[in-house]
Amino acid sequence: MLNVRRPNHPSARPSRRGILAGAGAIVIAFRLDAKPARAAAGPDLAAVKAQPNAFVRIAPDDTVTVVIKHLDMGQGNTTGLATILADELGADWKNVRTEFAPADAALYNNSLMGPIQGTGGSTAVANSWFQLRKAGAAAREMLMAEAAFRWKVPVAQITVAEGVVHHAPSGRQARFGELAASAAALPIPSEPRLKDPSEWRLIGTKVPRLDSVAKTDGTAVYSLDIRRPNQLTAVVARAPRFGATVASFDAAAARKVAGVLDVVQVPTGVAVIARDTWSAMKGREALTVAWDDSTAETRSSEAILSEYRERAKGPGLTASERGDPQAALKGAAKVIEAEFTFPYLAHAAMEPLNATIERAPDGGYDVYAGFQFQTVEQATMAAILGVTPDRVRLHSNWAGGSFGRRATPTADYLAEAATVLKASGEKAPVHLVWTREDDMAGGYYRPTVLHKVRAGIDAKGAVVGWDHVMVGKSIMIGSPFEAMIVKDGIDATTVEGASDTPYALPAYRFGVHNGREGVPVLWWRSVGHTHTAHVMEVMVDELAHAADVDPVAYRLSLLAQAPRLSAVLKLAADKAGWTSKPAEKGRGLGVAVHESFGSYVAMVADVTAQEAGIRVNRIVAAVDVGVPVNPDVIRAQVEGAVGFALSAVLRNRITLKDGHVQEHNFDTYAPTRMSEMPHVDVHIVPSRVAPTGIGEPGVPVLAPAIANAVFATTGRRLRALPLDLSGVKGA
């Protein structure tokens, strides 16, 4: 039985930090000593200890508020994280609410990212699984202990369900809200009992998403919705070429535009500050700026790619090596050589970048935005504003997508908001707005990448050697994360998915050259896997056809030591009817399988490929993400990944002409239309392994599955993205 102490006992008094403001609140949370992401031995997530921090509040009206330390950009992690805690707590789902946590890395550290608070890498559920289970379990045991004390019964006779604490022998019961105030003063159980999976009532089921109603009726607040008293709007005229700087500017005409109040120079360009967005935009149009291009990137995409081809002739830095692939290829019965190219890609989130910042009466600052890297963003703005990080208070809002763009190592758009406020004299709150055109041409793209591969098989079709070189600009080199992620000049996010391939290749080398162009690059949904998975899966498919072996069977022969990958591959193939190919002319199936972010995904694409273009009819996916906390959210994320990535497969690219970005809006960088969306079937592997993420792993396999289906249909290999079927006739 718990050692129950009354609230008036000195040892039972909780610390001020352990209780959030508000009567009758229980607050439970934990802290992990983080280790660098991608470390050989990551943190022991199951070893987290219960501490009175800030993850759950229970109010007198029975409302259970789960504090969410991660940004929800539409991926549904608020529902997923709340599900974990609520199930262990025994809460009534209809009484569960969420709110975003403040910036506080001591309490809300992402244990899979290092010592920072942040969202990314599909880590939200993975790093919070044990943390939130223990939070919910500890709160449950405190409620049970309080009930046992009141009723003078053994705590072992107490049960909890649907927000009510029961004592079956006597028939007594109490709602959470009746017990919360007293229970909050009890000692925090150091090792609360976690429920057996057989006891789960929410985890693994379809529960209503907690954000759906607010996002449907318009009451959900995004950064673009923020309106502070006397708020002004700012837009910035930025250099049309990356790396260019302001030589001079004439603001006379801009100041004459109705509504424009000020024009100030900032490190990123010239800011126009006005009473509203339209006035600010019109003022910017009237602005005359002369740009200094002496340090600017002035090349076109073709020139950058040409340089890549020259560099790919050398071996590059060795990211992975086993055996002697050069020698093995000399003795191969058949050798396939291939070049793959990938363009720059914009994130193109539905809500463009924006943030509101104001100086508070106490001399601190309040900032309103969709914060993805709270620790980096808070520290960056604090340095600009000349205060300590704790004086910059972050108020998180819903974010209308990100796909990586809101998580820059430089906190670029938030830093810009701070510089505009400072340059304006801090007289009024400033809402910095990036227009769609600003957002599209504003840099921080998925890098353009080139891969060259030589792979060979013996007379029986077995792989004997694989020599692989890629060229692409590193995301991490030159960033605050370089020391943690880059080793011997090799950025782990550049080579992931190829340097660590699960395929049993007896002689294999993967070399990398770091690109040197002046275009800012950043992680894009699934990071390095966006290109490495495509190359690996298309090349394996080519080898299978060269060996005259079924592509699924060929992959399985190379994945004997990868049971979870093999399982999703078999499941997807079975559910897609892989052995019975479409009879319709010009229609075929393609397959791909890949592991990323600890999750396993296979896809079979049913594609119609004809001279008129490519039509994806159906995608069958199988996923293994460990315990499926919210199956409906998992399916939604895979469906969303298909919709997100399909436009990159079919048409999207960011191109430079003499250093100028050519695509500026959805007319030239069109998202997937509903009319293009294939039917998507998602099959989830049952599991009791600790959960991993699903926000990103659905992206890497789509392009190679479609490309392989195009080959199955037309007999033609398309190795450049986006896929171009010009002149190809249906089979």
N, C-alpha and C positions, 0 to 999 in steps of 0.2 A: 504494500500500500504506500502511496505517496506520503511523505512527511509533510502533513498539512499544518500550516501556521496561520494564525489569524492575522488580518491586516494591521492590527495595532501592535503586533510584535515587531521590534526594530529590524530583525533579520528578514522580515517579509516585505519591507518597504522597497518598491522598485525605484531604480534610478530615474532621474528626470529624462535622461536620454532614452530610456527603455519604454516610455509611454508617449504616444502621439497625443497632441492636444485634443481634448474632447472627453466628456464624461463617460465613464464606464467603458474604456477602451482596453482591449488586450493588444499588445504589440509584441510580435515574435519575429525574429529574423536571425541571420547568421552572417559570419564573415569568413572568407577563405583567404589563406595566404597564397596569392596567385603566383603562378610560374609562367614563364614565357610561352606564348602560343607555339604550337608545333615542336615543343621540346620533346626529346626522346621519351621521357617519362613525365607525363602531365600531372596535374594535381589530383590527389585522391578525393574525388567529389563525394564519395560516400562517407568520408571521415569528417565532414562538416559538423560543427557543434552548435547546439541551440544557444542563441544569445538574444537578449531583449533589445532588439533593434527596431525594425520598422516595416514588417511585411504584412501584418494583418491587424485590422481593427474590428472589434465587435461592439456595436452601439446598442443602447437600450431598446431601440425599435427592432432589434434582431438583424439589422443590416450588417453584412460581413463585407468589409472593404479590403480588397487585396491590393497592396501597393506594388506596382509594376516597375521594375528597374530598367526595362528595355523599351526602346521606341517601337511603337506599333505603326508600321508604314502601310498597313493593309493586309499583312500576312496573318493576322489573327492571333498574335502571341499573347495579347491580353486575355483572350478566352482560354488559350492553352495553359498559361501559367496559373490563372485563377482556378482552372479545373484541378490541377495538381494539389494545390493547397486546400481547396474546398472539399475534395474527396477525403483527404486525411483528417480534416477537421470534422467532417460529418455535417456540412452546411446544407441548407436548403438552397438549391441553385437559384430559385427565384429571388432570393434575398442577397445574392452575391453582386457586388459592384467592384469597379476597379478605379484606381487613380495612378497617374504617373509619379514616380519617385522624384525627389529633388536631386540635384547633383551632389553626390557624397560618395566618393570612391571607397571610403572606409566602411560604409554600410552596403553599398551596392556595386561592389567590384564584380566585373565579369571574369570569373576564375579561369576561363579558357582563352582570355585575351591578354593576360598580364595584369599589372596593377592599375587598371583603369576601369571606369564605368563606360560601357559602350555596347552597341548592338551590331552584329555582323557575323559572317562566317557560319550562319545557321546554328548559332550557339545558344539562343535564348532558352529553349527547353532543356538542352543538354546540360548547361552549366547550372540550371536552377532545379533540376529534378529532385535531388536529395535535399537541397536547401529548403525548398518549399514543402516537401513532404514532411521534413522535420518541424518546420514552422507550424504546419497544420496539426501535426501529431502532438506537439508540445501544447498548443492552445487547447486541443481536445482534452488532454490529460489534466490541464489546469481547471477546466470547466467541470470535469468529472470529480476532481478532488474537492472542489468547492461544494458540489452537490452532496458528496459523501459526508462532508463535515456538517452541512446543514441538516441532513436527514439522519445523521448518526448511524450510517450503514457502511459496510466494507466497500471500498472503491471498486473491488472486483465485481460487484453486483451492478455496477453502473454501466449503461450503454448510451451511445449517442447516434442519432439518425435524424436527418432532415431538419437540422437546426434545433433539436429538442434533446434534452438529457433525461434519461429514463431510469427508474428503479422498478423493475418488473415485479419483484416480490410484494412491494407495498402499493404499487400502482401510481406512485408519485412521479411527477415529471416537471421540468422547468425549461423555459425557453432560454436560448443563448443570452438574450438581452437582460434577462432577470439575474443571471449569474456573472455577467462580464465584469462589472465594477469590482466585485469582491475577488473574483478569480484572478484579476490582473495583478493583485498584490501578492500572489503566491509565488514561491520559488519556481524558476524555469526548470523543467526536467532536462537534465543534461543529455540523456539518451532515451527519448520517448519511443514507444513501440510503434513501428511503422506497420501499417496494415498489410496483410497478405493479399496478393492480387485477387483472391476469391472474395475478399471483402469490398473491393472497389465497386462503387455505384455510379461514378461519373467517368473515371478514366476508362478509355476504350469504347465509350458510347457517343452517340450523337447528341450533344447538348446544344441548345440555342446559343449562337454567338452573342456575346455581351455588347457588341458595338453595332449590330445590324440595324436596330430600330433608330438609333441616333443618326446613323449615316444615311438612313432612308428618309427620315422626316426633316433632315437639315439642321438638327440641333447639335450635332457633333461640331466641335470647334477646331478648325485648322488654323495654321499661322496666318493664312490670308484673311481669316475672319477677325483677327485681333483689332480692336479699336480702343486705344487709350485716350484719356482726356487730352485735348489739344494736339493730337497726333498729326504728324506731317509725313509725307511720302517722299522717298528718294529713289531715283534711278541713276545709274552710272553709265557714262559714255566710256566704254573700254576699248582698248586697242584692237583694230581689226586683224592684226597679226600677233601671234603669241610672242611675248618677249619685247614688244615695242613699248615705248614710254612716251609720256606727254612732252612735246617740245615747247608748245605754247597753245593758248586757247583764247578765244574771244567770246565772252558771255553776254555782250551787249544785247543781242537780239533775243537770247534766251530769257534775260531778265524782264523783257517787255511782254512776255507771254502771260496772260491773265492766270493768276494762281501761283506763279513761280515766286518763291520768297528768297532763295539764295542759290548761288552756284559756288562750289568749293572744289579744290583739287584734293584728291586722296591718292594713296599709293597705286591704286588700280586704275585710275583715270580721273574723270571729272564728274562730280555728283551734282545733280540738279534736284533741289529740294522744293517741294510745292505743297499746296493744301490737299491735293488729291493725285491719284495715279495718272489720270489723263493729262492734267496740267504738267506734271513732271515729264511725261513722255513727249508732249508737244514742246516743252522747253528744251529737252535734249535734242530734238530734231532741229531746233533753231541754233544750237550750239555749233561753233566752229572750232575744231581741234586740229592742230598740226602734230603729227606723230613722228617720233624718232625711231626709225627702223634699223638702226645700226646693230642692235643685238637681237633682232627679230628672226623668227623662222620664216624664210621666204621661199622654201621649196614647195613643189607640188607633190602629191601622193605618189605619183609615178617615180619621181626622182628618189624619194625615200626608199621605195621598194627596190629600185635598181641598186641602191647602196646595200640594201639587205642581201640581195642576190650575190653581190661580190663578197660580202663578209661570210656568207654561208659556205663559200668554197673552202674556208678553213675549219678546223675541228672545234674551235671554241673552248670554253671552260668546261671541264668534265663535271656534269651534274650526277651522272650515274654510269657505272661501267661494270660489266662482268664478262669474262672471256675475251676473245679476240675477234670481234665481228668482221674486221677487214679480211683476216685470214679465212674465216668461215665462209664469207661471201665468194671468195675465189674458188671454193670447191662446191658451190651451190649448183644444183641442177637448173634452177631458174631464179633470176634476180629481177625484182621490180623496183624501179626508181620513180619517185614521185615528188612533186613540189606542191605545197599547200600554202595559200595566202588568205589572210584575214584582214579586213579593213578596220579603221577606227570605228567605234560605235558610241553613240550618245546614250545616256541613260533615259532621257525623255520621259521622266515621271510626269504624271498628270498634273500635279501641283508644282509649278516652278519654284525655284529657290526664293525664300523670303524670310525676314525676321524683323521683329520690333524690339527696339532697345530704348530705355529711358533711364535718366538719373533719378534716384529716389531721394526723398528728403533727408535720409540719414547718410547721404554721401555714397551709398552703394549703387548698384545698377540692377535693374530687372530686365530680363530678356525673355522674349516669347518666340518660340520656334519649335520645329520638330527636331529635337536634338538626338543625334545618333552616336556621337563620341563625346559625351558630357565632360569628361575629364580634360580632354584636349581642348574642347571649345571654351570651357570655363577659364582655363589657364591662359589661352591665347588672348581672349578678350580682356582678361585682367591685366595682362602685360601691356596691352595697347592703352588701356584706360588708367594705368598707374595705380592699381589697387591690388590687394591680395585676392586670390581666387575665391575665397569665401564671401567676398563683397560683391561678387557677380552671381546673382540668383537666377537660376534657369527655371523657367516655367514651360514644361513640355506640353505640346499640343499634338493632336493627331497629325500624321504626315500623309500627304496624298502621293504615296510611292517614294522610292529612293533608288533601289537597285544598286546601291553603293554610293550614289552621288552626294548624299548628305554627310557622308563619313570621310571627309578629306583629312589627311594628316596635318594640313595647314589651317583647318577650320575656315576655309577661304571666304565663304560668303558671310559668315558670322564675324570674322575679323574685319571684313569690309564694312559691315553695319556699324561696328565699334568705331572705325576710323571716320565714317561719315558723321556719326553723333559727335565725336570729338571735334572734328573740323567745323561743325555747325555751332559750336559753343555750348552744346548740351542744354539749349534753352527749352526744347520740347521733345517729346518722344518721336523717334524716327522709325518709320516702317520702310525698310529697304525691300524693293521689289525687283526681281529679275523677270523680264517679259519672257515669253516663249522663245523669241529670237535670241535674247541674251543667254538663256539656258542652253539652247541648242548649240550656239557657237561659242559658248563660254569655256570650252576646254574640259579637261579631266575626262578623257574618253577611255574606253577599253582600248588597249594598245593595238596598233597594227602589227601583225606577226607574220613571219615566213618560216615554214618548216621544209626541210629537205630530208627524205628518207630513202635508204637503200635496204631492202630486205630480201632474203633468199630462202628457198626451200630445197630439200633434197628430193630424190626421185620418188620417195613415198609421200611427199607433201608436207613433211615436218619442217618447222622453222629451224634454220641453222644459224642465221645471223641477222642482226638488225642494227644498222648504223644511222643515227638520227641527229640532225643539227637544226637548231632554231635560232632565229634572230628576232628580238623584240625588246622594247624599252621596259626597263624595270620600274615597277610601281614603288618599291620600297627604298631603292638606293637614293640617298639624299633626303629621306624623310626621317621623322623622329623614331620610326620603327626599324631603321636599318640595322642597328646593332642586334636587335632581337630576331630578325627574319633573314638577313643576308649573311651568308657564310662563304668566305673565300671568293667573294665577288658574285655569288650565285643567289638570286632572289628565289626563295622557296615558292612564292606565289606565281612566279614565271614558269617554273618547271613542273609544278604539281600536276599529277594525273598522267605524266609520262616518265619522269625520273623514277617514280615509285610504282610503275605499272605492275599489276598483279599477274600479268601473263607470264608463263614460264618460257622465257626466251633464253636459250643457253648461252648465246654470245650477243651482248647488247651494250651499246654505248649511246648516251644522250648528252650532247654538247650544246652549249648556249652562248650566244653573243648578245651583249646588252646594247640595245639601240641607243643612239645619241642625239636624236632629233629634239627640237625645242617645243614639241607639242606636249602639254600636260596630260598625263595618263593616270588612271585610277582603276581600282577594282570595279568590275561590272558583273552583275549577277552570275556568280559561280567562278569568277576571277580567272585563274590560269586554265581551269578545266574547260572554259569556253572554246579553247582552241586545241588543247592537248587531247581531250577526249575525241574530238572529231578526227584528228590525224590517226590516233591509235585505232579507232574503230573502223575507219575506212580502209586503212592499210591491212588490218587483220581480215577484213572482208575480201580485199583483193587477193590476199594469200590463200584464203579458203577457195575462191573461184579458180585460182591458178592450180591448186591442188585437186580440184574437182571434188571438193568435200562440201557438204551442206554447211552454210555459215554458222548456224547454231551449234551443230555438232563440232565444228572446228574450234569454235570458241571454248566449248566445254572441255575439249581435249587440252587446252592451254590453261584452264582454270581449275585443275584438279585440287590445287591447294587453296582455293578461294571458294569455300562452300556457300557463303551467303550470296556472292555474285552469281554462282552457278544456279542457286535456287531461284533468284529473281529472273534470270534468263530463261530457265525452264518454264516458270510460271507465265511470263509474258508470251512466250512462244505457244504454249498450250492454249491460253485464253484467246490468242489471235488466230488460232487455226493455222499455224505455220506450215503444217504438212500439206494443207489443201490450198494451193495458190489461187488467186483470183483468175477466173476464166475470161474476164472482160479484156479485150485488146487494149494495150496501152496502160495496163494497171498491174502493179506489182507490190511486193512486200520487201521491206528492209528492216534490219535489226541492229541494235547497239546496246551495250551494257557498260556501266561505269560506276565506280565508287568515288564519292566526293563528300567531304565534311562528315565522314564516318557513316554515311548512308549509302544504300545500294539501290540502283535504279536500272531497269531494263525497259526498252521501248521497241515495239514493232510498229512501223509506219506502213499504212496502206495508201499508196500514192498512184494517182493518174498522171503520167508524164507524156506530154505530146508537144508538138511544135508550138501550140498556143501557150504553153507554160505548164506549171506544176500545180496540181490540185491535191492537197492532202485530205483524204477522205476520212481516215480513222487513225487514231493513235491508241494502242493498247499498252498500258504501263503496269509494271510490277515494281513495288517499292518495299524495302526493308529498312525501317527507321527505328528498330527496337520497339519498345512499348508504344503502340499508336495511341497517344494521349487523347487526341480528338480526330477520329477517322474522317469526319466530314471536312475539317480544316486541312487535313493531309490531302484529300482528294482535290479540294479547291486550290491548294498550292501547286499541285501537279498540273491541273487544268490551266492555272494562271501561268505557269512556266511555259506551257505549250503556246499559249496566246502571246506571251512576251517574246519568246525566242523565234516564233514563226516568221515575224517580219524581218528579222535578221537573216534568216535562212533564205527568204524569197527575194529581198530587195534592199534592205537598209545598209547604208554605209555613210560614213562621214568622209568627205574628200576635200583635199586642199588644192587650190590653184594659186600658185605663186604665194603660198602662205595664207591665203584667204579661205575660210571655211565656206563651202558652197551650199550646204543645207541649213536652213534657218527655221523651218516650221514643219508642220505635219503634211504640208503639200509636197515637200521633197524628201521627207523622212516619215513615211506613213506607217502608223501602227497597224497591227492586225485588225481587220474589220470582222464584225460578227459573221458576215457572209462568207468569210474565208475560214472560219474556225471549224476544225474537224470535230467529229464525235470523239470524245476522250473517255476511255474506260480505264479506271485505276483499281488495281488489285493490291491489297495490303497484306504483307506477310505477318501472320500472328507471331508475337515474340514476348519474352519476358526479360530481354536484355534492356539495360538502361537506354532511354530514348536518345536519339540524335536528331538532327535538323532536317527540314524539308523545304525551306524557303528557296534554296539554290540548287540542290541536286537534281531537280527535274529538268534543268536547262541543258546541261552538256550533251545528253544523249539524243536530243531531238534532231539536230542537224545531221549527224552521221546516219541515224536511222532513215531519214528522208533521202539523203544522198545515196545510201545503199539501195533504197527502193527504186530510185531513179535508174541506177545501174541495172537492177533486176528487170526493169521495164524496157529500157532503151539500149542496154549494152554499152553505155557511155559513162565513163567516170568523170564526175565534175569535182575538181579538187580545190576550187576557189569559192569562198563565200562572199556575197550571196550567190546561190546557184543560178546559173544562166543556161537556159535550154535553147538559146537562139539557133534556129536551123535544125534542131533535133526532131525527127519524126517519130511518132509512136511506134512501138514494136509490133 
